[in-house]
Amino acid sequence: RRASVRVRFEINKEKEKILAAGLNLARKKSIKKCIKYLIETKYIAPNPREVVNWIRLNIDQLDETHVGDYLGEGGRTEAEMAFMKNVRDNYMRTMNFTAMGFVDALRTMLTRGGFRLPGEAQKIDRFIETFSRIYFESNRHLFKNADVIFVLSFSCVMLNTDAHNPGVKKKNKM
């Protein structure tokens, strides 16, 4: 049996309130707290694909730095670590690297990925590791393994940071 128009209207109105509250949390606190709230209110299901779909659908309303911080999270428990790894994998798979050269793929991920690479080395490592695996899956013929892509990617990011970050003193540049 279908719900009446009035019932559907009330349900949608409640969902809009939850979404607005979630986006407000994302702006004022963090995307991690926003996602937790959206899962608790059953706005989204507690699985990586739902989380990524929600981020992608709302990417224009989210701060790229906050998205990068969230996606770079590691987790405190084994379950949280596995969840965040799956979130990163799902997110990275929303970008199609098939038949794309390495430099173009890395540039695409870093400039058009919808996030800003965090400043914390561990978070950068997680991004680069995920990118390396996903890129290798799409282009197995270009490199021997994902580790080669990881070393090359990490080196490119570090050299670029060294060259263009005004915080790195000239005497300390590579």
Secondary structure, 3 states (H helix, E strand, C coil): CCCCHHHHHHHHHHHHHHHHHHHHHHHHCCHHHHHHHHHHCCCCCCCHHHHHHHHHHCHHHCCHHHHHHHHCCCCCCHHHHHHHHHHHHHHHHCCCCCCCCHHHHHHHHHHHCCCCCCCCHHHHHHHHHHHHHHHHHHCCCCCCCHHHHHHHHHHHHHHHHHHHCCCCCHHHCC
